Amino acid sequence: MITRASTKDLPDQPGVYFFMNGDTPIYIGKSINIRVRVQSHIQAATLSKKEYALVSQADTMKYMTTLNNFDAIVLESQLIQKYKPQYN
């Protein structure tokens, strides 16, 4: 399960983040600030069944930073098409 404490080393830069279950991405998202966005998923898990399932099934996170938000949007789209994560 992903916890708020596990987000402390995430960057505060734009990019794409992955919630992983083993080696499989179960969700791929993009953000202007990766750390804040992942923390918002954790906060939303208390209110939403989908967010809870996502956060509780993920055992690790990965990320890729980009130069700007536009690059993050393009990269996210390409990665979702490639991996077809369960929660996207």
MOPE-V178038 format. One record per backbone hydrogen bond with DSSP energy under -1.0 kcal/mol. CO is the residue of the C=O (numbers start at 0). NH is the residue of the N-H. Records with the same first field share a line. If there is no record, write none. Layout:
CO->NH + NH
This chain:
3->6
4->7
6->9
10->34
12->33
13->65
14->30
15->63
16->28
17->61
18->25 + 26
19->58 + 59
20->23
23->20
25->86
26->18
28->16
30->14
32->36
33->37
34->38
35->39
36->40
37->41
38->42
39->43
40->44
42->45
43->46 + 47
47->51
48->52
49->53
50->54
51->55
52->56
53->57
54->1
59->19
61->17
63->15
67->71
68->72
69->73
70->74
71->75
72->76
73->77
74->78
75->79
76->80
77->81
78->82
79->83
84->87
